[in-house]
Amino acid sequence: MSEAPGRWRWGLRRRIVAVAALALVLALLASTLASRALATSQMREAQQDRAQAIAEGLSVQLQRILSLGLGIDEVQGFDTQCQEALTAHQGLAYVMVLSEAGSALARAATDGSAPVPVAALSAALAQYGVRPPELPDGSHAVAVPVRDLAQTVVAHVVVGFPGALLDEASAALMRTHAVVGLATLALGLGVLWLAMSRLVTRPVAQLVQAMNEIDPSAAHRVPSVPAVREDADLVAIHDAVLRLLARIAEHESALVRARDEALQASRLKSEFLAVMSHELRTPLNAVLGMAELLECTPLDERQRHFAGHLRQGGEALLAVVNDVLDMASIEAGRLQLDPQPVDLVPLLESVGALHGTLVHTKGLSWSLVLDPALPARVQADALRLRQILGNLLSNALKFTERGAVQLEAMAMPGGVRLSVRDSGPGIPAAFMPHLFEAFRQADGSARRRHGGTGLGLTIVRRLALAMGGDVHASSVEGEGTTFTVELPLPALKDGQA
């Protein structure tokens, strides 16, 4: 057998054994934890039953004393009986008589043990009954009521045992499980190692040898390797691999042709839309210009109303055409940036003044926040920077019915961080991964109410990436949305061009 198949065979066997070992370890660990939990519960119940029997014996002694007509507060010297119970029964932490008022009438504790938690014990008995859960000091307790001649509960005999008693037994159980588990794991892995060699890796290595001897000029023929030909399953796998390779080659050719055709169609579409830019915009601008001139002529109120609608509709159509053509230019690879020295603050103030007026017209609050540390001049494409801010502010204004819109510009190392915040309806968390996809809107009804192509945010993302930056969004439904654009705009010194 050749060297390469041998290396592959050992690697496969080791991987299978490793996976099986992990499964065995997890199974043993789960079994150990389940056994520990069950055993600890059983040991706790056994210790509680033992403590209850001791407490019942002391309760009977107290009730005999009370049958003489004494009150529970008049009983003296019962500490001795408590100490005798501790001495007679190993493994107890304390024995005490607890009155209904929560005070200890008699008590005894093992030497070296922590003080009896009287307050915690009283609260636990009141909340959980005669078998409360583990106390704050780690001990466990069982209480038995003491009744007077009128069968009224006047006190409780409480017997406690330390939690360390259960911990020691649990640790011993874990050690036993660990020894048995390791022995089982070693035996299982040994058997599995031998089984893998005979049942899996050796036949697979034979199949590899047969595949290596296939003649590419006669791939339909199976080489005469007796070890493989005698195994019907391996022969079936070998023949299936040959058929699969032929189908893959055929499908790959078809996919390559389909991909080339799709790319060609996409390029033609993008080039067509990019070339149509002048043909679409020129007549549309002429319509808008004539509408504006018409509004400057003497018109009655009705005619002026019609002319205004004509101009507004043309402007809306021009915005849609601009978005589509910008997207087409980007996809066609015709987007060209023109970085020039730009006075940053005046540019931001002019954008803020334009959109601030629109915000106030809608009855919203507007604020422009400029970081004093902003550079005075930067190297940037002013037109594309205005387009990014305009798209984000138009989006905020479009979807915000009440509240405020804010534009904030902050300096950051090597660039500028621009944030647009609004108090609109917010964006559903499920839609956030699709926010910057073309022609996508979180709510289809929003397109009918507010219009738009669904390309604005896509164009913002593409422009930001083209300028070496990126854009991010954060939103809380019902509270608003924040878009943050980080752009690496190099700062220019005074007089630097």
Order of alpha helices (4+ residues) and beta strands (2+ residues): alpha-alpha-beta-beta-alpha-beta-beta-alpha-alpha-alpha-alpha-alpha-beta-alpha-beta-beta-alpha-beta-beta-alpha-alpha-beta-beta-beta
